Amino acid sequence: MSGGAVTNLSTILLPLLPSITTLEVPALAALPPPSSTLSNLSLPPFILSHHCSISRKAPLTSNWIQKPLINAKLMDPFLSPPTPILSLSLLLLLFFFGRMDCTKFTFVNNCGYTVWPGVLANSGNANLDSTGFTLAAGDSRVLLAPAGWSGRFWARTGCNFDSSGRGSCATGDCGSGQVECNGAGAAPPATLAEFTLGKAGDKDYYDVSLVDGYNLPVVVDAGGGCAATGCVADLNRRCPSELRVGDGEAAACRSACEAFGKPEFCCSGDFGSPATCHPSVYSEVFKSACPRSYSYAYDDATSTFTCTAGDYSITFCPRSGPSQKSTKSTSRNTTAVLQNDSWLADLATGDANSRRRVSVLLHASLITGTICCLLFLFI
């Protein structure tokens, strides 16, 4: 949850401690113990591995090493000697308040095969509990992120890791040679889910981007009544031949920028502004199939979404059905599936017009069925 409830509590509680400085759990493990009465207190690994920022307002600096966390003279009667009750109280405070100030990302694998999600924090942001992990078909996993965090998620496919955890992936590989990406991003083509979390009740910004190409369908579902976004269409089936790479679990669709490297496709050089860079025939293929996803660099107006105090579910392969990653054959109904992809994508990502169209169709079907039954009974 990324609401401001914890911030309000902090503003009430922190002034009661005259010399307290900002606390942030992520940094505690990396810093040497201060020369204060609290130096005997250590945090267990399970708290450090599930941290989030306790204070949203001020960054942690190294000054706390020279300046005790709490005025020693004021607190000496309570801290000397340290008691188990005090230690437990501080640990519970750090654990519960830290976890309350987190945004929860739930990763769900609806694909018929294992995927390996990758996680990349943007520059200046701390890594989350994992930078890459295995997600078997039908499984889910939760990661927590502190307020103000920004970064991206994607799924790697066709991976092969040995018993020591070394290996690589056919699509979305981060080049680390391990399951953990360790600060490295996805090699295109890869479908990206991108987030910038707000601070102290500010809005979160999120999108699903095909700017670096596409490797599988992804939908981001936001809590708190916020809009869903994503791409449920199988672009590997409708990908232009000049952009298509691989097959099976290695199938992917490159962006025109990656395939041709021209400035007009990459929105670079003389085409490096919204006024000069426009959709191409290739980005329009992406946009027609996935109207809520980024199709090129300046596709902001219809592709960026906001939410306040929301948690997020990121689903890989959000709808069931055959995919080029699970089978190399094409069914007889491929043409019909492709024709319906756009309205199905709208429906799966929460388009109101599509829901109304489906509702009208259902009502019409019920009325027609009722009339047929009456005619059959009385004629």
C-alpha positions as CSV (number, residue, x, y, z in Angstrom):
1,M,0.0,0.0,0.0
2,S,1.4,3.4,-0.9
3,G,-0.9,5.6,1.1
4,G,0.1,8.3,3.6
5,A,-1.2,6.6,6.8
6,V,2.3,5.8,8.0
7,T,3.6,9.2,7.2
8,N,0.9,10.8,9.4
9,L,1.8,8.5,12.3
10,S,5.5,9.4,11.8
11,T,4.8,13.1,12.0
12,I,3.1,12.5,15.3
13,L,5.5,10.1,16.9
14,L,8.9,11.3,15.8
15,P,8.8,14.8,17.5
16,L,8.4,13.0,20.8
17,L,12.1,11.9,20.5
18,P,14.1,15.1,20.6
19,S,17.3,14.0,18.9
20,I,16.0,11.3,16.6
21,T,17.3,11.3,13.0
22,T,15.6,9.6,10.1
23,L,15.6,5.8,10.1
24,E,15.6,3.7,7.1
25,V,15.8,-0.1,7.5
26,P,17.5,-0.9,4.1
27,A,20.7,1.0,5.1
28,L,21.0,-0.4,8.7
29,A,22.6,-3.6,7.6
30,A,25.3,-1.9,5.6
31,L,26.4,0.7,8.3
32,P,28.6,0.0,11.3
33,P,26.9,0.1,14.7
34,P,26.8,3.6,16.2
35,S,28.7,4.4,19.4
36,S,25.5,4.8,21.4
37,T,23.7,2.7,23.9
38,L,21.8,1.1,20.9
39,S,25.0,-0.5,19.6
40,N,24.2,-3.8,21.2
41,L,20.9,-4.0,19.2
42,S,21.0,-6.1,16.0
43,L,18.3,-6.7,13.5
44,P,17.6,-10.3,12.4
45,P,17.8,-11.1,8.7
46,F,14.0,-11.6,8.2
47,I,13.4,-8.0,9.1
48,L,16.1,-6.7,6.8
49,S,14.9,-8.8,3.9
50,H,11.3,-7.5,4.2
51,H,12.0,-3.8,4.8
52,C,10.4,-0.7,3.4
53,S,11.1,2.9,4.3
54,I,9.9,4.0,7.8
55,S,10.2,7.7,7.1
56,R,9.1,9.0,3.7
57,K,10.3,12.6,4.3
58,A,14.0,12.6,4.7
59,P,16.9,10.5,3.4
60,L,19.3,8.7,5.7
61,T,22.8,10.1,5.9
62,S,25.9,8.9,7.6
63,N,25.6,11.6,10.2
64,W,23.8,9.1,12.5
65,I,27.1,7.4,13.1
66,Q,28.4,10.5,14.8
67,K,25.1,11.6,16.2
68,P,23.2,9.0,18.4
69,L,19.8,8.0,17.3
70,I,18.3,9.0,20.6
71,N,19.6,11.5,23.1
72,A,21.7,9.3,25.4
73,K,21.2,11.3,28.6
74,L,17.4,11.5,28.1
75,M,17.0,7.8,27.3
76,D,19.8,6.2,29.5
77,P,17.4,5.2,32.2
78,F,15.5,3.2,29.6
79,L,18.4,1.9,27.6
80,S,21.0,1.0,30.2
81,P,21.3,-1.9,30.3
82,P,19.5,-2.9,27.1
83,T,16.4,-5.1,27.9
84,P,14.8,-7.8,25.7
85,I,11.5,-6.0,25.9
86,L,13.1,-2.8,24.5
87,S,14.8,-4.8,21.7
88,L,11.6,-6.7,20.8
89,S,9.6,-3.4,20.8
90,L,12.0,-1.7,18.4
91,L,12.1,-4.8,16.2
92,L,8.3,-4.9,16.0
93,L,8.1,-1.2,15.3
94,L,10.6,-1.5,12.4
95,F,8.9,-4.6,11.1
96,F,5.3,-3.6,11.1
97,F,5.6,0.1,10.3
98,G,8.1,-0.7,7.6
99,R,5.8,-3.3,6.0
100,M,2.8,-1.0,6.2
101,D,4.6,1.6,4.1
102,C,5.1,-0.7,1.2
103,T,3.6,-1.2,-2.2
104,K,2.9,-4.9,-2.9
105,F,3.6,-6.3,-6.4
106,T,2.1,-9.8,-7.0
107,F,3.5,-11.7,-10.0
108,V,1.2,-14.4,-11.5
109,N,2.2,-16.9,-14.1
110,N,-0.8,-18.0,-16.2
111,C,1.4,-19.3,-19.0
112,G,1.6,-23.0,-19.6
113,Y,5.3,-23.0,-19.0
114,T,7.9,-21.6,-16.5
115,V,9.0,-18.0,-16.8
116,W,11.8,-16.2,-15.0
117,P,10.7,-12.6,-14.0
118,G,13.4,-10.0,-14.0
119,V,13.5,-6.9,-11.8
120,L,15.5,-3.7,-12.5
121,A,15.5,-0.7,-10.2
122,N,16.0,2.7,-11.8
123,S,19.2,4.6,-11.1
124,G,19.3,5.8,-7.5
125,N,16.7,3.2,-6.3
126,A,17.4,0.3,-4.0
127,N,17.1,-3.3,-5.3
128,L,14.0,-5.2,-4.1
129,D,14.2,-8.5,-2.3
130,S,15.0,-10.2,-5.6
131,T,16.3,-9.0,-9.0
132,G,15.2,-12.2,-10.7
133,F,13.5,-15.5,-9.8
134,T,11.8,-18.6,-11.2
135,L,8.0,-18.7,-11.5
136,A,6.5,-22.0,-12.5
137,A,3.2,-22.3,-14.4
138,G,0.3,-21.4,-12.1
139,D,2.5,-20.0,-9.4
140,S,2.7,-16.5,-7.9
141,R,5.1,-14.5,-5.8
142,V,5.0,-11.2,-3.9
143,L,7.7,-8.4,-3.8
144,L,7.5,-5.3,-1.6
145,A,8.7,-1.9,-2.7
146,P,9.2,1.3,-0.6
147,A,7.5,4.6,-1.4
148,G,9.2,6.5,-4.2
149,W,10.7,3.4,-5.8
150,S,10.8,3.2,-9.6
151,G,11.8,0.4,-11.9
152,R,10.6,-2.2,-14.3
153,F,9.6,-5.9,-14.5
154,W,9.6,-8.4,-17.3
155,A,9.5,-12.1,-17.9
156,R,12.3,-14.1,-19.4
157,T,11.4,-17.2,-21.4
158,G,13.3,-20.3,-22.7
159,C,15.8,-20.2,-19.9
160,N,18.3,-22.9,-19.1
161,F,20.0,-22.8,-15.7
162,D,22.3,-25.6,-14.4
163,S,22.4,-26.9,-10.9
164,S,24.7,-24.1,-9.8
165,G,22.3,-21.5,-11.1
166,R,24.3,-20.5,-14.1
167,G,22.7,-20.1,-17.5
168,S,20.8,-17.8,-19.9
169,C,17.4,-17.1,-21.5
170,A,16.1,-17.1,-25.0
171,T,14.1,-13.9,-24.6
172,G,14.4,-11.0,-22.0
173,D,17.9,-12.3,-20.9
174,C,19.6,-9.8,-18.6
175,G,23.1,-11.0,-19.3
176,S,24.0,-11.8,-15.6
177,G,24.4,-15.5,-16.3
178,Q,22.3,-16.2,-13.2
179,V,18.6,-16.4,-12.2
180,E,19.2,-13.1,-10.4
181,C,19.7,-10.2,-12.8
182,N,21.9,-8.2,-10.3
183,G,21.1,-4.7,-11.6
184,A,21.1,-5.6,-15.4
185,G,18.1,-4.9,-17.7
186,A,16.3,-7.0,-20.3
187,A,17.8,-7.6,-23.7
188,P,15.1,-6.6,-26.3
189,P,12.7,-7.8,-27.4
190,A,10.8,-7.9,-24.1
191,T,7.4,-6.7,-22.8
192,L,8.1,-4.3,-19.9
193,A,5.9,-3.3,-16.9
194,E,7.2,0.1,-15.6
195,F,6.4,1.8,-12.3
196,T,7.2,5.0,-10.5
197,L,5.7,5.0,-7.0
198,G,4.6,8.2,-5.3
199,K,5.7,9.5,-1.9
200,A,3.4,10.5,1.0
201,G,0.1,9.9,-0.9
202,D,1.4,11.1,-4.3
203,K,0.3,9.3,-7.4
204,D,1.9,6.2,-8.7
205,Y,2.6,6.1,-12.5
206,Y,2.6,2.8,-14.4
207,D,2.5,1.4,-17.9
208,V,3.2,-1.6,-20.1
209,S,5.7,-0.8,-22.8
210,L,6.3,-2.5,-26.2
211,V,9.0,0.2,-27.1
212,D,11.7,-2.5,-26.6
213,G,9.6,-5.1,-28.5
214,Y,7.4,-8.0,-27.2
215,N,8.0,-11.5,-26.0
216,L,4.7,-12.4,-24.2
217,P,1.4,-11.0,-23.0
218,V,1.4,-9.0,-19.8
219,V,-1.4,-7.2,-17.8
220,V,-1.0,-4.9,-14.9
221,D,-4.0,-4.9,-12.6
222,A,-4.1,-2.0,-10.1
223,G,-5.9,-2.1,-6.7
224,G,-8.0,0.7,-5.3
225,G,-10.3,0.9,-8.2
226,C,-7.5,2.1,-10.6
227,A,-7.4,1.2,-14.3
228,A,-5.7,-1.9,-15.6
229,T,-3.4,-1.8,-18.5
230,G,-1.4,-4.2,-20.6
231,C,-1.2,-6.3,-23.8
232,V,-3.1,-9.6,-23.9
233,A,-2.8,-10.1,-27.7
234,D,-0.3,-12.6,-29.0
235,L,1.8,-10.3,-31.1
236,N,4.2,-13.2,-31.9
237,R,1.4,-14.4,-34.3
238,R,0.8,-11.1,-36.0
239,C,4.4,-9.9,-35.9
240,P,5.6,-8.7,-39.4
241,S,8.2,-11.1,-40.8
242,E,11.0,-8.6,-40.8
243,L,10.5,-8.1,-37.0
244,R,10.0,-11.7,-36.0
245,V,12.7,-13.7,-34.2
246,G,12.8,-17.2,-32.8
247,D,10.0,-19.8,-32.4
248,G,8.4,-21.8,-29.6
249,E,9.4,-20.3,-26.2
250,A,12.1,-18.3,-28.0
251,A,9.5,-16.4,-30.1
252,A,9.5,-12.7,-29.9
253,C,8.7,-9.6,-32.0
254,R,11.3,-6.9,-32.3
255,S,10.7,-3.1,-32.3
256,A,11.4,-1.3,-35.6
257,C,14.1,0.6,-33.7
258,E,16.0,-2.6,-32.8
259,A,15.4,-4.2,-36.2
260,F,16.5,-1.2,-38.4
261,G,18.2,1.3,-36.1
262,K,16.9,4.3,-37.9
263,P,16.4,7.6,-36.0
264,E,12.8,7.9,-37.1
265,F,12.0,4.6,-35.5
266,C,14.1,5.2,-32.4
267,C,13.0,8.8,-31.8
268,S,16.6,9.9,-31.7
269,G,18.7,12.6,-33.5
270,D,16.5,14.9,-35.6
271,F,13.5,12.8,-34.5
272,G,14.2,13.2,-30.7
273,S,11.1,15.1,-29.7
274,P,7.3,14.6,-29.7
275,A,7.0,17.1,-32.5
276,T,9.3,15.2,-34.9
277,C,8.8,11.6,-33.9
278,H,5.5,10.0,-34.9
279,P,4.0,6.5,-35.0
280,S,5.4,4.3,-37.7
281,V,3.6,1.6,-39.6
282,Y,5.3,-0.9,-37.3
283,S,4.3,0.8,-34.0
284,E,0.7,1.0,-35.4
285,V,0.7,-2.8,-35.6
286,F,1.5,-2.9,-31.9
287,K,-1.0,-0.2,-31.0
288,S,-3.9,-1.7,-32.9
289,A,-3.4,-5.0,-31.0
290,C,-2.6,-3.5,-27.6
291,P,-4.2,0.0,-27.5
292,R,-3.2,0.7,-23.8
293,S,0.4,-0.1,-24.2
294,Y,3.3,2.1,-25.2
295,S,4.0,1.5,-28.9
296,Y,6.7,4.1,-29.4
297,A,8.7,6.5,-27.2
298,Y,6.2,9.4,-27.2
299,D,3.0,7.4,-26.9
300,D,2.3,8.9,-23.4
301,A,-1.3,10.2,-23.9
302,T,-3.0,6.8,-24.1
303,S,-0.4,4.6,-22.3
304,T,0.5,6.1,-18.9
305,F,-1.8,5.4,-16.0
306,T,-1.9,6.7,-12.4
307,C,-3.1,5.4,-9.1
308,T,-3.0,6.4,-5.4
309,A,-2.5,3.9,-2.6
310,G,-2.7,0.9,-4.9
311,D,-1.1,-2.5,-4.9
312,Y,-0.4,-4.2,-8.2
313,S,-0.8,-7.6,-9.8
314,I,1.4,-8.4,-12.8
315,T,0.1,-11.3,-14.8
316,F,2.0,-13.1,-17.5
317,C,-0.2,-14.7,-20.2
318,P,-3.3,-13.2,-18.7
319,R,-5.8,-15.2,-20.8
320,S,-5.8,-18.9,-21.5
321,G,-5.4,-20.3,-25.0
322,P,-2.6,-21.5,-27.4
323,S,0.4,-19.4,-27.9
324,Q,3.4,-19.6,-30.2
325,K,5.5,-20.1,-27.1
326,S,3.6,-23.2,-26.2
327,T,3.0,-24.6,-29.7
328,K,4.4,-24.1,-33.1
329,S,1.2,-25.1,-34.9
330,T,-1.6,-22.7,-35.8
331,S,-5.2,-23.6,-35.4
332,R,-7.9,-23.1,-38.1
333,N,-9.4,-20.3,-36.1
334,T,-6.2,-18.1,-36.1
335,T,-7.8,-15.5,-38.4
336,A,-10.8,-15.1,-36.2
337,V,-8.6,-14.9,-33.1
338,L,-6.6,-12.1,-34.7
339,Q,-9.6,-10.2,-35.8
340,N,-11.0,-10.3,-32.2
341,D,-7.7,-9.5,-30.4
342,S,-8.4,-5.8,-30.2
343,W,-11.7,-5.9,-28.5
344,L,-10.5,-8.8,-26.3
345,A,-7.5,-6.8,-25.3
346,D,-9.8,-3.9,-24.4
347,L,-12.1,-6.2,-22.4
348,A,-9.2,-7.8,-20.5
349,T,-7.7,-4.4,-19.7
350,G,-10.9,-2.8,-18.5
351,D,-12.2,-0.9,-21.5
352,A,-15.7,0.3,-20.6
353,N,-17.0,0.4,-24.2
354,S,-16.0,-3.3,-24.8
355,R,-17.8,-4.3,-21.6
356,R,-20.9,-2.5,-22.8
357,R,-20.7,-4.2,-26.2
358,V,-20.4,-7.6,-24.5
359,S,-23.3,-6.8,-22.2
360,V,-25.5,-5.8,-25.2
361,L,-24.6,-9.0,-27.0
362,L,-25.5,-11.1,-24.0
363,H,-28.8,-9.4,-23.6
364,A,-29.6,-9.8,-27.3
365,S,-28.7,-13.5,-27.1
366,L,-31.0,-14.0,-24.1
367,I,-33.9,-12.3,-25.8
368,T,-33.4,-14.2,-29.0
369,G,-33.2,-17.5,-27.1
370,T,-36.4,-16.7,-25.2
371,I,-38.3,-15.9,-28.4
372,C,-37.1,-19.1,-30.0
373,C,-38.3,-21.2,-27.0
374,L,-41.8,-19.6,-27.1
375,L,-42.1,-20.2,-30.8
376,F,-41.1,-23.8,-30.3
377,L,-43.7,-24.3,-27.6
378,F,-46.7,-22.6,-29.1
379,I,-46.3,-23.2,-32.9
